[in-house]
Amino acid sequence: MTTLGPKGGTVTSTTDEAILEAALQQIAVTGVRRTSADDIARRAGVNRATLYRRLGGREEILRAAYAQETARVLGLIEAAIGDVPEPGTPGFDPVDYVVEFFTVTIRTLRENRILTQLLDADREETLVRLTFDAGETLRVSALFCADRIRALRRHLDPVPDDDVDPVSWALARLSQSLLLTQAGPPSLRTRAQFRTFAEQVVVPLVLPRR
């Protein structure tokens, strides 16, 4: 796996991945504020000097760990929905794809084990990381969304693409809101509820009629 490292680089080493996974596992147990660099090093089976040499300080490690988890979740979503085929592919329905993309995304986020554990262990700090400090996660998620929107819009004639970035930003923030505030409207529990909301709100954004 390749993921974002501290200072915007990439992490490709198996050891680095193990350290980042150890960081996620540790904060899921003890919470962000109660997790030290020593805790992460101990769980990863390395010494603190190795930790700092490879990935930097505690905050840099945590940022990279969140980036790795974001990449993993996006990979799960991508594997579940598959690629957008070329225009003219028999049997492909762009609307159905958008509905499935939306449904899989929200359900995958809500069922994320690490996130659930983090909220149980340290709700206040986790919510800060998911809101005030979520800029990079939102950016990466929006890029992923924009790529799919462009692929889907190739099925339209003519192909509108001047608003793809704003739409992808809006969808990333919508997903964030539906993850963090599940008790309010809209109620999204059943497949029928997901489909109705997606058809009314998401599909017109992704596949506009012109």
C-alpha positions as CSV (number, residue, x, y, z in Angstrom):
1,M,0.0,0.0,0.0
2,T,1.1,3.6,-0.6
3,T,-0.4,6.4,1.5
4,L,0.2,9.9,2.4
5,G,3.1,10.5,4.8
6,P,4.0,13.5,7.0
7,K,4.6,16.7,5.1
8,G,2.7,15.5,2.0
9,G,5.1,12.7,1.0
10,T,4.2,9.0,0.6
11,V,4.6,6.1,2.9
12,T,5.4,2.8,1.1
13,S,7.5,0.8,3.6
14,T,5.9,-2.2,5.3
15,T,7.4,-1.0,8.5
16,D,5.9,2.5,8.1
17,E,2.5,1.0,7.3
18,A,2.7,-1.2,10.5
19,I,3.6,1.9,12.6
20,L,0.6,3.8,11.2
21,E,-1.7,0.8,11.7
22,A,-0.4,0.6,15.3
23,A,-1.1,4.3,15.8
24,L,-4.7,3.7,14.7
25,Q,-5.1,0.7,16.9
26,Q,-3.7,2.5,19.9
27,I,-5.8,5.6,19.6
28,A,-8.9,3.4,19.1
29,V,-8.2,1.9,22.5
30,T,-6.8,4.9,24.6
31,G,-8.1,7.9,22.6
32,V,-6.1,10.5,20.9
33,R,-5.2,12.7,23.9
34,R,-4.1,9.8,26.0
35,T,-1.9,8.2,23.3
36,S,1.8,9.0,23.4
37,A,4.6,8.3,20.9
38,D,5.9,5.7,23.3
39,D,2.5,3.9,23.2
40,I,2.6,3.8,19.4
41,A,6.2,2.6,19.3
42,R,5.5,-0.1,21.8
43,R,2.4,-1.4,19.9
44,A,4.4,-1.3,16.6
45,G,7.3,-3.1,18.2
46,V,9.9,-0.4,17.4
47,N,11.8,2.0,19.6
48,R,10.9,5.7,19.8
49,A,14.0,6.7,17.8
50,T,12.9,4.5,14.9
51,L,9.5,6.1,15.1
52,Y,10.8,9.6,14.8
53,R,13.4,8.8,12.2
54,R,10.8,7.1,9.9
55,L,7.7,9.2,10.4
56,G,8.3,12.2,12.6
57,G,6.6,13.2,15.8
58,R,3.3,12.2,17.3
59,E,1.2,14.7,15.4
60,E,2.8,13.8,12.1
61,I,2.3,10.1,12.7
62,L,-1.4,10.7,13.6
63,R,-2.0,12.7,10.4
64,A,-0.3,10.0,8.3
65,A,-2.4,7.4,10.1
66,Y,-5.6,9.2,9.4
67,A,-4.5,9.5,5.7
68,Q,-3.8,5.8,5.6
69,E,-7.2,5.0,7.0
70,T,-8.9,7.4,4.5
71,A,-7.1,5.7,1.6
72,R,-8.1,2.3,2.9
73,V,-11.8,3.3,3.2
74,L,-11.8,4.8,-0.3
75,G,-10.3,1.6,-1.5
76,L,-13.1,-0.4,0.0
77,I,-15.7,1.9,-1.6
78,E,-13.9,1.6,-5.0
79,A,-13.8,-2.2,-4.8
80,A,-17.5,-2.3,-3.9
81,I,-18.8,-0.1,-6.7
82,G,-16.4,-1.0,-9.5
83,D,-15.2,1.2,-12.3
84,V,-17.4,3.3,-14.5
85,P,-17.4,1.6,-18.0
86,E,-17.0,3.4,-21.3
87,P,-20.1,5.1,-22.8
88,G,-22.3,2.8,-24.7
89,T,-21.5,-0.2,-22.5
90,P,-24.7,-2.4,-22.6
91,G,-26.7,-2.7,-19.4
92,F,-24.9,0.2,-17.6
93,D,-27.2,2.7,-15.9
94,P,-25.4,5.9,-14.6
95,V,-28.3,6.6,-12.3
96,D,-28.1,3.2,-10.6
97,Y,-24.3,3.7,-10.3
98,V,-24.7,7.0,-8.5
99,V,-27.3,5.5,-6.2
100,E,-25.0,2.6,-5.4
101,F,-22.0,4.9,-5.0
102,F,-23.8,7.1,-2.5
103,T,-25.3,4.1,-0.6
104,V,-22.0,2.2,-0.3
105,T,-20.1,5.4,0.7
106,I,-22.4,6.3,3.6
107,R,-22.7,2.8,4.9
108,T,-19.0,2.1,4.7
109,L,-18.3,5.3,6.7
110,R,-20.9,4.5,9.3
111,E,-19.7,0.9,9.7
112,N,-16.0,1.8,10.0
113,R,-14.7,-0.1,13.0
114,I,-11.8,2.3,13.8
115,L,-14.1,5.3,13.7
116,T,-16.6,3.6,16.0
117,Q,-13.9,2.7,18.5
118,L,-12.4,6.2,18.3
119,L,-15.7,7.8,19.1
120,D,-16.1,5.5,22.1
121,A,-12.6,6.1,23.4
122,D,-12.4,9.9,22.9
123,R,-15.5,11.4,21.3
124,E,-14.6,15.0,21.8
125,E,-11.1,14.9,20.2
126,T,-12.3,12.5,17.5
127,L,-15.0,15.0,16.5
128,V,-12.4,17.7,16.3
129,R,-10.3,15.6,14.0
130,L,-13.3,14.8,11.8
131,T,-14.4,18.5,11.5
132,F,-11.9,21.3,12.2
133,D,-8.9,19.1,11.2
134,A,-10.6,17.2,8.4
135,G,-9.4,19.4,5.5
136,E,-7.0,16.8,4.0
137,T,-9.5,14.0,4.3
138,L,-12.2,16.1,2.6
139,R,-9.7,17.1,-0.1
140,V,-8.8,13.5,-0.9
141,S,-12.4,12.4,-0.8
142,A,-13.5,15.2,-3.1
143,L,-10.7,14.2,-5.6
144,F,-12.0,10.6,-5.6
145,C,-15.5,11.9,-6.1
146,A,-14.5,14.2,-8.9
147,D,-12.8,11.4,-10.8
148,R,-16.0,9.3,-10.7
149,I,-18.2,12.3,-11.7
150,R,-16.1,13.0,-14.8
151,A,-16.3,9.3,-15.8
152,L,-20.0,9.3,-15.3
153,R,-20.6,12.5,-17.2
154,R,-18.9,11.0,-20.3
155,H,-22.2,9.1,-20.6
156,L,-24.1,12.4,-21.1
157,D,-24.4,14.4,-24.3
158,P,-23.1,17.1,-24.2
159,V,-20.7,16.5,-21.3
160,P,-20.9,19.3,-18.7
161,D,-17.7,19.5,-16.6
162,D,-17.4,23.1,-15.5
163,D,-18.9,22.4,-12.1
164,V,-17.3,19.0,-11.3
165,D,-15.0,20.3,-8.5
166,P,-17.7,22.3,-6.6
167,V,-20.1,19.3,-6.9
168,S,-17.4,17.0,-5.5
169,W,-16.7,19.3,-2.6
170,A,-20.4,19.5,-1.8
171,L,-20.7,15.7,-1.9
172,A,-17.6,15.2,0.3
173,R,-19.1,17.6,2.9
174,L,-22.5,16.0,2.6
175,S,-21.0,12.6,3.4
176,Q,-19.2,14.1,6.3
177,S,-22.5,15.5,7.7
178,L,-24.4,12.3,7.2
179,L,-21.7,10.4,9.0
180,L,-21.5,12.7,12.0
181,T,-25.2,13.6,12.5
182,Q,-27.1,10.4,11.9
183,A,-30.0,11.2,14.2
184,G,-31.4,14.1,12.1
185,P,-33.1,14.1,8.8
186,P,-32.9,12.6,6.3
187,S,-33.4,9.1,7.7
188,L,-31.1,6.8,5.8
189,R,-31.5,3.3,7.2
190,T,-33.1,1.2,4.5
191,R,-32.0,0.7,0.9
192,A,-35.3,2.4,-0.2
193,Q,-34.5,5.4,1.9
194,F,-31.0,5.6,0.4
195,R,-32.3,5.3,-3.1
196,T,-35.0,8.0,-2.7
197,F,-32.6,10.5,-1.2
198,A,-29.9,9.8,-3.8
199,E,-32.4,10.1,-6.7
200,Q,-33.8,13.4,-5.4
201,V,-30.6,15.1,-4.3
202,V,-27.4,13.3,-5.4
203,V,-28.3,12.2,-8.9
204,P,-29.3,15.7,-10.1
205,L,-25.9,17.1,-8.9
206,V,-23.8,14.3,-10.5
207,L,-25.9,13.9,-13.7
208,P,-27.5,17.3,-14.4
209,R,-29.9,17.7,-17.3
210,R,-29.0,20.4,-19.8
